[in-house]
């Protein structure tokens, strides 16, 4: 079952969120729109909407608390197999876990054609299907941050340390 962590969408309940993030079985999944059969590193290889999910293995998650950071650095692009990619990095507990590329065409299409039409941001729910089928999570979030730039490794480590210290002070 998909557990929606957050979604950014146009506010129409019967439509799918354009930017979404959540957990599916033992994976962390996120995506920002579909552009034909364009895929990124860590993309699923199915058909239809499944092609545009970015899937990271989450079988390393143990216990009830997780802290992860995903960065997408649009100032750091590279070419591979004739396609351009932006660097995406996943951090687990402040340390680099996975690194790959997010297809530049796909991200640029999202920014240029979808982003301005989004006006609702949800935490704890997300629409993963085109018919507006909403998925909810049972969670307590003590830190959720969105930035307008990719964080450096040092910033990720610093955020992790501050978040853990804050959470511990609440107990």
C-alpha positions, -999 to 999 in steps of 0.1 A, spaced: 0 0 0 12 35 -8 17 58 21 15 95 11 40 117 29 34 149 9 18 161 -23 18 194 -42 -12 197 -65 -37 221 -81 -64 217 -54 -88 196 -74 -96 165 -52 -103 143 -82 -69 149 -98 -35 135 -92 -8 155 -73 18 167 -97 47 165 -72 44 137 -48 64 118 -23 57 87 -2 65 51 7 54 21 -13 61 -13 2 98 -12 8 106 18 -14 107 55 -12 90 70 -42 87 105 -56 81 121 -89 73 154 -106 53 146 -136 56 125 -167 72 133 -200 67 105 -225 90 76 -218 118 97 -204 133 81 -173 158 90 -147 182 69 -126 161 49 -101 130 52 -123 108 22 -125 107 4 -158 70 -4 -159 45 11 -183 20 40 -180 23 61 -149 48 37 -133 75 49 -157 79 82 -140 83 71 -103 118 76 -88 122 46 -66 148 43 -38 151 11 -18 139 17 17 146 -18 32 173 -1 53 146 17 74 145 1 108 124 13 138 99 40 138 121 70 131 136 79 98 155 110 87 162 113 50 170 141 26 167 142 -11 184 169 -31 181 178 -68 209 200 -79 199 218 -112 232 236 -113 251 203 -116 240 186 -148 257 160 -169 252 139 -200 247 101 -202 236 80 -231 227 112 -251 204 125 -223 210 153 -198 205 148 -161 205 168 -129 223 153 -99 200 138 -73 213 126 -40 196 107 -11 210 111 24 201 88 53 207 101 88 228 129 74 251 106 53 251 102 15 232 70 7 225 70 -31 233 93 -60 220 94 -95 205 116 -122 170 131 -127 162 136 -163 166 173 -172 138 173 -198 114 158 -173 123 183 -145 123 213 -168 89 203 -182 75 201 -147 90 235 -138 79 252 -170 44 236 -175 31 224 -142 46 242 -112 27 275 -116 -6 257 -116 0 241 -82 -13 258 -51 -20 232 -24 6 214 -3 -4 185 18 16 167 45 5 132 54 -15 125 23 -9 123 -14 -27 113 -46 -7 87 -65 -33 78 -91 -48 99 -119 -83 96 -105 -74 115 -73 -72 83 -52 -57 98 -20 -33 78 2 -27 88 38 0 81 63 0 76 100 30 95 111 44 122 133 66 146 115 89 168 136 108 183 107 99 189 71 118 214 50 117 224 14 144 245 -1 148 264 -34 183 251 -39 202 218 -34 218 215 0 254 206 3 265 175 23 275 198 51 241 215 52 224 181 53 246 169 82 239 201 101 201 199 95 202 163 107 221 171 139 198 201 147 167 180 140 178 151 162 188 175 190 154 193 188 135 160 187 155 147 217 147 180 236 110 173 233 112 140 250 
